[in-house]
């Protein structure tokens, strides 16, 4: 019975962890789905979101949940700057992202990632910091769940749900989806491709940095300049698992990876090995369902 109880507890915690994994990957999914650009610096913007939450706590006493709207607003501005600084020249006047443009954006975002890591280390040192926030636990049957993790899971699903509603129920959201499918067709119906792509990219960065703030609930001492080196690969795995460009695919991929990591360590005895096994699930998924787990 003890083993069953431990399994159920790890399963529940894996689902909560998967929700926050989903939201940090969701921003990448949006940018990848809209602009067809693989942002190599994605992990560094998760890191900036985490540091944003840390300093809002340090200066104003905000808990990570209160930091989310502030980080999201900063992410919108950063996303617009990123689009016009790194993507606009390559996407302007083109019907799709060609091989040369892909290589240019990959190299540019890789350089940006290195710059951000070194700049943050120079400004704030490489020491680990965190937000000491724990609102308590809630008892669900015989399982104790951290309230902070539960709040984060609810907010993560809400963010993904709101982005889905925006993209499917609003004129601008439908314009972004149309742009991602056929750029010339969007121009024929009077949609401004530059504005549409900039908004889509900004929305992706908004969610990425908000996700970085939410992630700090799970990292009481785990905020440091190179943290993106872990969470960028996790985000890429989640996007591929769920399916690039599929909004609810982020949640499917996040929950899948969260459960594999958290439950897997119960059997293999190491979180690092469990994470490696989670990454290995990409192989059968790509072979059997290259479009992702979500239909």
N, C-alpha and C positions, 0 to 999 in steps of 0.2 A: 504493500500500500504506500509505503514511503516513497518508493521509486515512481509510482504512478503520480503521486502528489508533486514530486519534484519535476517530473516530465510536464505536467499541466502548468506548473508555475513558470517553467522555462518557455513553454509554448505561448503563454499569455504575455510574458515579457518580450518574446520574439515578435509578437504581433505589434506591441507598442513600439518597439525599436524599428520595426519595418515601416511604420507610419512616418516616422521622422526621416528615415532613409528615403522614403517615397517623395517627400516634399523637397529634400535637397537635390534629388535627381530631376524633379519636375521642371525646374528652371532650365536645365540642360535640354530636357525633352522638348520644351517650347522653342528654344533657339535652334536646335537641330531640326525640328519639324517645320519651322517657319522659314528660316534663312538657309537651311541645308548646310549649316556651318558647325563643325565640331570644335567647340571652344575648349582648347587645351588648358586654359587658365581657369576653368570652372571651379576647381578645388580652392584656388586662391580667393575667389569671391565668396565661397562658403566661409573661408577663414576670416575674411573682412567682416562678414555678417556676424560671426562669433565675437570678434573683437569689438564690433559696434555694441553688441549686447553687454559685453564686459565693461566697457567704459561708461555706458549709460547707467549700469549698476553702480560703478565706482563713483561717478559724479552726481547722479541724481537719485540713486537708490532704486532704480527700476528693476523689477524682476524680469526674467527672460521673456515672459509673455507680453509685458508692457513694451518691451523693446521691439517687438515684431513690426508694428506699424511704422516706427521711426526707421528701422532698417529697410523696410519695404520702400518707403519714400526715397531714401538715399539710393536704393537699388534702381529705381526708375530713372533717376538722373544719371547714374553711372551707366545704365544700359543705353540711354540715348547717346552719351559720350562715346561708349564703346562702338556703337553702330557707325557713327559718323567718323570715328577715328580709325577703325579697323576694317569695316565691312563695306561702307558705302562706295568707296572708289572701285572695289572689285565687283560689286553687284549692280552698280549703276548702268542702265541701258542694256543689261544682259537678260536673256530669257531663262537662263539656269546657271548654276554654279559649275563652271568647267574645272578641269584638272588643274590648270595653272592657278586659278583663283583659290581652289582648295589648298594647294601647297602654300600660297602666299598667306592665307588666313591661318593655317596651321603653324607656320613658322612665326608669324606675328604674335599669335596668342601664346606660343611657347616662350617667346622672348618676354612677353608681358608677365607670364607666370614667374619667370626667374626674377624679373625686376621687382614684382610685388613681394616675393618671399624675402629678398635681400633688403628692400626698403623697410618692411615691417620689422625685420630683425635689427636693423640699425636704429629704428625709432623706438621700439618697445622691448628690445633685447629678446633673446631666444628662450627665456625662462617660461615654464608652464604657469598659466594663471587659470582662474575659473571663477564661477559665481556660486557662492555658498547659499543655495536656495533649495529648501526641501519643505513643501507644504504638508508633508505627512503621507500616510498610507490609507488605503481603503481596503476593507476585507470583502472579497467576492467569494462566497463559499468558504473554502479553507485556504484560499490564495490571497496573499497580501500584494496589492499592486501600488506602486508609487503614484501619488496623486499628480505629481509633476509630469510624469510620463503619460498619464491618462489625459491630462489637459493638453499636452503637446500632440498626442494622437488625434484628439478631437479637432484641434486647430489645423493640423496637417491635412486631415480629410476635408475639412471645410475649405481650405485654400484650394485644394485640387478641385473640389466640387464647384467653387465659385469661378475658377478659371474655365471649367467646362461650360458652365452656364454662359459666361461672357463670350466664349468662342462660338457657341451654337445658337444663342438667343439674341445677340445684338448685331447691329449693322456692321460696326467696326470689327467685331469678332469674326463674323462671316467673311469680311473683306480679308482679314489675316489668313483665314483658312483657304480662301480662294487664291491668294497670293502664293501660298505654299504649294498649291497644286498646278497653277498655270499663270505665270506672270503676264504674258501678252494678253490673255483673256481678261485679266483684271483691269488692264489699261483700256481695253476696248469698252468696258462698261463704266469708265470714268473714275476708277479708283487710283489714287496716287500711290504708286508702288513704294516710293521712298518713305513717305509718312507711314504707310502700313507696315513695312519691314522694321522701321525704327520703333514703332509702338510694340510690335511683337517681340523684338529683341529686348526692349526696356521691360516688358512684362516678365520675360524670362529671368532677367537680372533681379527684378523686384522679388520674385519668388525665391530665387537662389539665396539672396541675402537674408530674407525673412527665415528661410530654412536654417541658415547658419545661426541665427539667434535662437531658434527652437532647439537646435542640436546641443546648445550649451547646457540644457537641463540634464542631459546624459553625460556631460563632461565636467564634473565639478572641479577638476584640475587639469583638463586636457586641451586648453586653448594655447596654441603656440604657432609660430610662423609657418612651419612645414606641415601642419595638420591636413592641408589639402592633398598631400601626397597619398593619404589613405582614402579620403572621401571622394576624390575625383574618380579613381577606379571603381569604387562602389557605385557611384552615380552612373558611370558608363555601363556597368553590368546591369543595373536596374533598367535603364532605358532599353537596352537590347533585349532583356528578358520580357519586358512588357510590350515592346514594339515601338520604335521611334515614331514620334508624331501622334501617338495615341494617348489622350489625356489620362484616362483611367488605367492605362498601361503602367504608368508610374507607380500607382498604388499596388497593382498586381505584382510588379517586379520587386517593389520595396518589401511587401509582406512576405514574398517568397524568400528573398535573401535574408530578411530579419529572422524568420523562423529557422532557416537552414543554419545560420550562424549560432543562434542562441540555443536551439535544441541540439545542434550538432556537437557543440562543446561538451554536452552531457555524455555523449557516447565516445568521442575521441579524446576528451580530456584537455583540449587546448583550443582557445579561441582563435589563435592564428591558423591552426590546421582546419578548423571549422570554416573560417573565412575563405581559405584556399579551396575547400570543397564547394563552397557557395559559388566561387568564381568558375570552378570547373563545370558547373551546371550549364554554362554558356555553350559548351561543346555540343551536347545532345540537342539543346534548344535550336542552335544555329543549323544543325544537320536536319532536324525533323520539322521545325517550325521557324524558318528564318525570318518570318514576319512578326515573331513574338508570340507570347503565350495568349495574349488577348486577341480574340477574333475581330 
